[in-house]
Structure formats: structure tokens, C-alpha cells
Amino acid sequence: MMGAMHLEVVIAAALLAGAYVAAWRAAPEPVPPARVAAFVAALVALVGALNGPIHDLAERALFSAHMAQHLILALVIPPLLLAGTPAFMADALLARPATRLVARTLTRPLVALGAWTVALVVWHLPGPYAAALGSHAIHFVQHAVLVSAAVLAWWPVASPSRRLPPLPYAAQILYLFVFGMPMTIVAAMITGAEDLLYPFYATTPRVFDVTPLADQRLGGILMWVPAGLIPLAAFTVVYFRWAAAERDEDDNDMGGLEGPPHPPRAPRAPAEPGRAPG
């Protein structure tokens, strides 16, 4: 099953790729291959999630496919986009003081987590969710809001900018502990529901031998598990980065304590004739 292609998604990905290449060619410093690979992976994930079989199953048949799509949009694409953006590109986007002020406000930990929580909860309430399924325009807004809110939520731990850097390592650890809670709570509510929350899926054709309620619970589990595992993976990365930074700092401190080498002693002058050496 190939699935339909949505031209607006392909155009958006192409525009992002074009802007990235243009900035890369004018770069004042080299772009590491790992960053380029992360950015390309983000675009591939974006096109794959919003086109083809995943998108068709999400829109027309399976709640669980829709939740898998949302996981890609929220937990895969945003950190890859941030990891793939070099510091000079991010700083260029934040060059204007007004832009930087807005970005600094929106990426504060409490504000970013609040925006992420509101976006996640509101778009998974039965009413807004049904509205998104009933209108392509609203569905586009739903996905755009989820991705944008997720970028804000990932910024405190994955910021590529020197103007708005990530939190200190200790604060990142605490932040990641809280980061997965909103999705875990939403997933638990969906998984534990005794009734069908999204009646749309009761009227869709059965692609697999699974009831709408079982599909709903599967979708909740798909949200629940990655909501814990992906922040845990990020937690592990941050921990080892912190340990490496502490080790480098200790090595630098030890190097400073050794001090410069002692200068060589001056040779003793020869004794004068008739005098005993002093």
C-alpha cells in the first residue's frame, strides 16, 4: 500500500532543505556531517509521517496509526531538527532582539512545558480531535501546533544556539524527568477508558482484526511506552555529557595545579685562585 502524497508537505520539506543548503553554502564555519545527517533524517521522518501508508491509516482507519504519527511528529522530528541545526544558523534566526526576546520567553522551561502540555491535551480531547479528522485544514493546524510545541519543549535540552543555550546539565536532568509526564498522563487516560472516546473509528473499515476499543487502547500504549523511553534515552545522553564535561574540567584543573616547569639553576661561578670555593 503506497498511500497518498500530500504536495504541501513535500513543498514544505523542500523549502526547509533549500534554506538549509543555502545557509550551509554561505556558512562561516564548517557544518559537521552528523548535523547534516540529523537534519536530513528529520525531513525524511516528516515526509514519511505525513504521507503514504502511515498518514492514510491515521486519517481513515486506525487510532493507533494516528498516535504513531503523533509520536514521530513530537518525539522524533523536533530533536532531530534541533540536533541538525548548526549554532550559526540558529543564532542567525535569533539575531533580531525582538525575535530573541520572544524566543527566550517561549523556551523558558515552565513556559515550554506548559505550551507542550496544553497542545497535547487539547488536541487529544474528543472534540478537537474529531474536528481535525473532519477537516484537512484543521488537521494541518493540529500537526503544526504539535510540532511547534514539541520544538519549544525540546529546546531547553537540545538548543543548538549560543544566544539561547540549553539549560545546565543538572537542570536538564530534572527537566527531562518532567518532560514525559504530560504524554504519559494523556496515554493513561486513553488506555484506561472503558468507552470509545473517538467514535470516528467505529465507522471506518477494519484494516486488521481489531475492534475500535482495542485499537484505542493500543494507541494509548503506543503513546505511553515511548513517552517514557525517549526521555529516558535523552536523560542518558545528558548524563554522559555531564560526566564527560566534569572529567574534562577536572583534567584542566589538574593541569593548572602542576604549574610551569622550574627554570634551570644558573651554573656556579668558578672559584677565584687562592680562595676556597664558597
N, C-alpha and C positions, 0 to 999 in steps of 0.2 A: 504494500500500500504506500504509494508515493506521497499522497496528500497534496493539498493546495499550497501555492506560493502566494504570499502577500507582498505586493510590489512596494508598499510604503515601508515595510520592514527592511527589504533588500536595499532600497534607496537610502534609508537612514544609516544602515551599516556601511554602505559605500561612501556616504558623506563623512562619516567618522573615520573611515580608513583613509580617505583622501586628505582630510585635515591632519591626521597623524603623520602621513608621509610628507606632506608639505612642511610641517614643523620639524620633522626629522631631518629633511634635507637642508633646512636653514639652521640646524642645531648648532649652538656654540660649544657643545661638548658631545662626545660620542654617546650613543644610546646602547646600553648593554643588550646583547641578544636575548637574555632571559626576559627583559621587559617587553621587547617586541613580541616574543612568543606568548607572553601573558595577554597582551592586548589583542593579538590575533585570536587566541583561544576565547576571549570574551566575545568577540564579534561572531565567531563560529557558533558559540553557545546561544547568542542572541538570535541568529538566523534559524538555528535548529529548533529552539524552543517555540518560536512564534510562526513557524511554517511547518508544513509536512505532517506526518502522522501524529506527532505529539499534539500539535495545535488542533487538528481535526478531531481527535479523540476527546480533547479537553472541551471543545465547543459543542460537540454533538452527541457524545456517548457516555464518557466516564468522568465522574468527580475525581477519582484517584489520579487520572491523567492530568486533570487541571491542577491538582495540588503538586504533582511532579513538575509541571510547568512553572508554578509559582516558586517552587524551591530553587529552580535554575535561575529565575529572574532575581530572587532575593539573596540567595546564599552562594551563588557561583559567579554570576556575571559581575556584580559590583566589586567584590575583592579583586577579581582578575583585571577589571578596568583600572582600579587604583594601582595595582601592582605593575600594570603595563604602562603607566604614565610616568615619564621621567620628571624629575623635580623642576627642570627649567620650563617644561610645558605647563605644569600645574601652577608654577609661580607666575608665568605669563598671563594665565587666565585670571589670576588674583592681583594683577598689577594695579588696578584702579582702587583707590582707598574705599570707595563706596561698595564695590564688589567684595572687597576683603572684609569689610565690616559685616555685611550680610552673611558671608560665608562663615566668618568666625562665630557669629551668633547661632547660626543653624547647626554648626558642628560641635557646639558645646555638648558634653556628654548627656546631660539631662534633657536638653532640647532635642538632640538627635534621637535618643531613645524614646522620647515622648512622641516625636513625629512617626517613628517606625511603629510604635505600638498602636497609635491611632489608625494609621494606614492599614495595618494588618487586621485589626479588629473590625473596623468599619467595612472593609471590602469582603470580609467573610461573614458578615451578618446576612441572613437570608434575603432581605430586601435589596440592598445594593448589589449583592451577588447575582440575584435574578435580573436586575436591571442591566448589568454588564453582559449577561448572556443574551439578553433580548435586543441589544443594540451594539453594533460594531464600534461606533464612536465611543460609547461609554466603556466598552471593553478595552479599547485602546487607552483611555484615560486611566482605567484601573491598573493596567500593566505599567503605564508611565509613572503613576504615583508610587506603586510598589518598588520599582527600580530606583526612583529618585530618593524615596525614604530610606531604602536599604543602603544607598551610597552614603547618605548622611550618617547612618548608624555604623557603617564600617569605617568612616573617616577617622575617628579617634584612635584606631589601632592600625590603620593601613594608609594613612595620609602620605602621599608622595611629596608634599610641599614643604619647602623650607620656611615659607611665610606662615603657614598654619600647620606646624608639625604634629605628629601623633603625641598622645599622652606619654608621660614617663612609664617605664616598664611596669613598675608596681601598680600604677593606676590602670594600665591596660589589663593586667590580670584580674583586677576587681571588676572592670568594665565588662570583660568577656563572661564573667560569672553571671552577670545580669542580662547580657545581650540575648541569650537564648530563651529567657523566660517568657516573653510575650508569645512567641510561636508555640512554645510548649503548652501554655495555658489554652490558647485557641485550639490546638490539636487535641488536647484532653477533652475539651467541651464537645468537639465534633465526634471524637471516637466514642465517648460515653453516652451520646444522645440515643435515646430509645426510639425516637421517631425520625422520619426523613426530614431533614432541615431544608433540603433543596429539591422541591417537587419536580423541577425541570427534568431531572434524571429519571423520574418514573415514567416519562413519556418517550424517552429516547430508545432506539433499538438496542438490544442486548448484543454487544460485540463478543463478550465472554459469558460463560455460565456463572454469573454472579448477580445477586439481587441488588437493587439500588441501595438498600440499607447496608449490605455488606460492602458495597463499593464505597459508600460514605465512610464507613469505619476504616477501610483500607487507606483511603485518602488521609484520614486523621492520623493513622500510624505512620504513613509516609512523611507527614509533617513533623510528627513527634520525634522520630529517631534522628533524622538529620539535624533537627533543631538543637539536639544535644551533642551530636558527634562533630559537626562542623565547627562550632565554637570551641569544643574541646581540642580539635586539631589546631585551631588558631592559638589557643591557650598554650599548647605545647611548643609551637614555633616561638611565641613571645618569650616563654620561659627560657628556652635555649639561647635566644638572642640576648636576653638579660644576663644569663650566666657567662656568655662569651664576652659581653661588654664589661662585666665585673672583672673577669680574668685579665682582659687587656688593660684595664685601669690599674689592677694590682701589679702587672708587669711594668707598667710605666712608672708607678710609684717606686718599685724596687730599683729600677734603673736610675731614678733620681737620687735615691739614698746612697748608691755606690759612689757618686761624686766623680770628679775628674781624676785622672791618674796623677800621682805625686810627681812633681818635677824632679829631674835628676839632681843629685848633690853636686855642688861645684868641686872640682879637684883641689886638693890641699896644695898650698904653695910650697915649693921646696925649701928646706931649712937653709938659713944663711951659714956660710962657712964659719966654723968655730962655735956655732950655737947648737945646742941640743934641740931636736925637734920639739915643738910645743905640744 
